[in-house]
Structures are given as structure tokens and as C-alpha cells.
């Protein structure tokens, strides 16, 4: 594990864990509060395919939450990679 990393138990329902984290962030207003406060334009950055992040699941939930908060799904752009990140090394 990397510096500062700690082992945690597996999540039983990843989708519900993502929803809960978006709706109840630690030390920050919820996504819906941020949309209400700061407007309806949103930029979403994701990691590239060298990471094992379940992007499809997370993005589907995130877009649903943004839509429910009033951001809407009017414009979505895929901008490709801006830079290169070496593959993540575990261990």
C-alpha cells in the first residue's frame, strides 16, 4: 500500500456507497447544495483507463445526482486525456 494508505473492509454495495458519499460528503456541502449555490454548470474529470476505478458506475450515479439537483444533462463532452499518468502500482 502507498504511504498513508490503510486497509478497509470491502463495500457490500458499491453503488449505494457512491450515492451515500455524494449525498453525505465529509467536510463539504452535498452535491445538491453546491448546485443550488453555485449554478448549473459542472465539469467532471475522471482518471484514465490505467486506473481500476469503476468509472461507468460512478459516472452514471454522479450524472443522476446532478440531474436530480437541477444541473441537467444538456451538454456532455468527452475531452480525452490531457496528460499521461503512469500505471498505478499497488503494494
Secondary structure, DSSP 4 states (H G I P E B T S, - for coil): --TT----PPPS-HHHHHHHHHHS-TTS--HHHHHHHH-S--------TTS---HHHHHHHHHHHHHHTT--SS-------SS--PPP---
